[in-house]
Amino acid sequence: MPGNTKQLKKDVDQKPAPQYFDPVLDEYGYLYGSNGAARHVIYGADGEPISTTGNKLAVRATEMETILTQILAKIIATPATEAKQDSVITALGTLLTKTGFDAKADLALSALRDALRGTGNKTLTDLATAQAALAAAIGEAAAAPTANTILARLKSLEDKIDAITSGATPATAQLTGRKVIPISLLSTSTSISAGTILDLDTLVDLSNIGNNGHGVSVFIGYGGNDNQLPIEVYVKYYFQAHSIGLRDRSNTYTTVYTGEGAAHFFSFVPVYPKFKLSIKNTHPSVFYHIGSVIVQSGL
Amino acid sequence: MFDEFKRDDGMVILEEMPGVGELVTDETTILNWKANITKDTILEDGDKRKEYLKKFYPDEY
């Protein structure tokens, strides 16, 4: 309702007191103030009351806040205080009391220089001279470097490697490993009739090549026909008796291989280092044409 | 008839091959050959069985 429908506030003498009309409360209210001035609500250009957050007074408050934020950002979050400085002083004092720590000596540039160059040289010029001498000793490649310098020794090493590479002075090297020794028991093409045994004369003596329980490999090559024939391979061991010489260890054939083919390859471990091999053609009617027998063993 | 060709171990020597060894077999095998191979049997080249039979039975082969 408009203000002309409401009654004015009165003072003690029942006269109208200084007052204002509040349209929200729909009544008049006493006008308060202090320091000789009445209270006022300031309105901005948009007709809304000036506030501390949204509708601020146009006094460049925003620019001031921005700059203030920038300044605060440049200041550390927790600036130094007297208490903190005192704690640093205490810590430094503790450090200086440590055994062997001499702040003055350890910080002296001359001491550092002496440690690098030796106490006999007292100037930085000496240090520079020494560095130049070191550079000269290492230096670039020279045809005839001074004897016993690092460069001279490198050149000597290089010359030796060149000699090894060219073969003029081969390097002496020792190799380790097993040396495989092939022993040919048969190189003559031979026919083995059906049911017959070829006793090979060659005595395989592995004791001379240090065979000690190692296996041997045997290759039997065909010698003309490539029939897939069955064969058996036997071994007879020999031993050296002081009184009677080389004798058969056994009169019986010991089978070490049974197979079928034109060529055969197998391995076995000899019980004794001296033995002979025999090959039997076990086919009932077809002869076997054998070309070669090779035994291989290693040191 | 094989006695002169027999070794200590009882095997019959068919052929001695210098530098190679001996070709041997047992009596049973030779008798088996004799039962299957006649004078007129044609064997493959290199098959010496008839040759060996001739050695042991010169009158029949």
Contacts between the chains, C-beta under 8 A, distances in Angstrom:
chain1	res1	chain2	res2	distance
A	186	B	20	6.0
A	186	B	21	7.8
A	188	B	17	7.5
A	188	B	19	7.0
A	188	B	20	5.5
A	190	B	17	6.6
A	190	B	20	6.0
A	190	B	23	7.9
A	191	B	46	4.6
A	191	B	47	7.0
A	191	B	48	6.0
A	192	B	23	6.8
A	193	B	14	7.3
A	193	B	23	7.4
A	193	B	25	7.8
A	193	B	47	6.1
A	193	B	48	5.5
A	193	B	49	4.8
A	193	B	52	7.0
A	194	B	29	8.0
A	194	B	33	7.9
A	194	B	47	7.7
A	194	B	49	6.7
A	195	B	25	5.6
A	195	B	29	3.8
A	195	B	32	6.9
A	195	B	33	7.5
A	196	B	14	6.0
A	196	B	23	5.5
A	196	B	24	6.7
A	196	B	25	4.2
A	196	B	29	6.9
A	197	B	11	7.0
A	197	B	23	7.2
A	197	B	24	5.0
A	197	B	25	6.2
A	198	B	20	7.6
A	198	B	21	5.9
A	198	B	22	7.6
A	198	B	23	5.4
A	198	B	24	8.0
A	199	B	21	4.7
A	199	B	22	4.6
A	199	B	23	7.6
A	199	B	24	5.9
A	200	B	20	6.9
A	200	B	21	4.3
A	201	B	19	7.1
A	201	B	20	6.4
A	201	B	21	4.3
A	201	B	22	7.6
A	202	B	21	7.8
A	224	B	46	7.4
A	225	B	46	7.7
A	251	B	8	6.7
A	251	B	9	4.3
A	252	B	9	7.6
A	278	B	21	7.9
A	284	B	32	7.9
A	285	B	36	7.5
A	286	B	44	7.5
A	286	B	47	7.7
A	287	B	44	6.7
A	287	B	46	5.8
A	287	B	47	4.3
A	287	B	48	7.3
A	287	B	49	7.5
A	289	B	46	5.9
